[in-house]
Amino acid sequence: MNSIDRIVNHAEVSEKAIERHLVKRCAEIGLPCLKYSNPSMVGYPDRIIVLPAGRVVWVELKSRGKHISAVQRVRINQLEGLRHAVHVIDNLKDADNLLAKIAQKL
């Protein structure tokens, strides 16, 4: 694989690229996709998609093939225990699939 192929491939599978894609697609369907950051509470998902009627979807973004850490698993379990929807996404297709499901329910 040459340098250009590696750059193109990385652009499609990096966490930042997937995050940019998710935020852009959310904006296209009129949904805020907020960055979640709380320095004193590590492990929470990266983004919160705000839906009508007080609902939210939490999204943890990973580069393709990367896995969540132990503390992230704990946080996801806590959120799911509170009946929050949490998705771990590591590719553009899964981001698009999630947003297609969300858009159907709007």
C-alpha positions in Angstrom: 0.0 0.0 0.0 1.5 3.4 -1.0 1.5 6.5 1.1 -1.6 8.0 -0.6 -3.6 4.8 -0.1 -2.6 4.8 3.6 -3.7 8.4 4.0 -7.1 7.8 2.3 -7.6 4.6 4.3 -6.8 6.4 7.6 -9.2 9.2 6.8 -12.0 6.7 6.5 -11.2 4.8 9.7 -9.7 7.3 12.2 -11.8 8.2 15.2 -11.6 11.9 14.3 -12.8 11.3 10.7 -15.7 9.2 12.0 -16.6 11.9 14.6 -16.6 14.6 11.9 -18.8 12.5 9.7 -21.2 11.8 12.6 -21.5 15.5 13.5 -22.0 16.5 9.9 -24.7 13.9 9.3 -26.5 14.9 12.5 -26.5 18.5 11.4 -28.0 17.5 8.1 -31.0 15.9 9.8 -31.3 18.8 12.3 -30.0 17.1 15.5 -27.4 18.5 17.8 -24.4 16.2 18.3 -22.7 17.5 21.4 -19.2 16.8 22.5 -19.2 15.4 26.0 -16.2 16.1 28.1 -15.9 16.0 31.9 -12.3 15.9 33.2 -13.4 14.7 36.6 -15.5 11.8 35.2 -13.5 9.8 32.7 -14.8 7.0 30.5 -18.1 8.5 29.3 -18.9 8.3 25.6 -17.6 11.1 23.3 -20.8 12.4 21.8 -24.5 12.9 22.8 -27.0 13.1 20.0 -30.0 15.2 21.3 -33.4 13.9 20.1 -36.9 15.3 20.5 -38.9 14.7 23.7 -35.9 14.8 26.0 -34.2 11.7 24.6 -30.5 11.3 23.9 -28.2 8.8 22.3 -24.7 8.4 23.6 -22.0 7.6 21.1 -18.5 6.3 21.8 -16.2 6.7 18.8 -13.3 4.5 18.1 -10.8 4.1 15.2 -11.6 1.0 13.2 -10.8 -2.2 15.1 -10.1 -0.4 18.4 -12.0 -1.5 21.5 -13.4 0.3 24.5 -11.4 0.4 27.8 -12.5 -1.1 31.1 -13.6 2.2 32.5 -15.6 2.9 29.3 -17.3 -0.4 29.7 -18.3 0.5 33.3 -19.7 3.9 32.2 -21.6 2.3 29.3 -23.1 -0.3 31.7 -24.1 2.5 34.0 -25.8 4.5 31.3 -27.5 1.4 29.9 -28.7 0.5 33.4 -30.4 3.9 33.4 -32.0 2.9 30.0 -29.9 5.2 27.9 -29.1 4.2 24.4 -25.3 3.8 23.9 -23.6 2.9 20.7 -19.9 2.2 20.0 -19.0 3.1 16.4 -15.8 2.4 14.6 -16.7 3.1 11.0 -18.6 5.4 8.8 -21.2 2.8 7.7 -22.2 2.1 11.3 -22.6 5.9 11.9 -24.8 6.1 8.9 -26.8 3.1 10.0 -27.4 4.6 13.4 -28.5 7.9 12.0 -30.8 6.2 9.5 -32.6 4.4 12.4 -32.8 7.7 14.3 -34.2 9.6 11.3 -36.9 6.9 10.8 -38.1 7.6 14.4 -38.2 11.4 14.1 
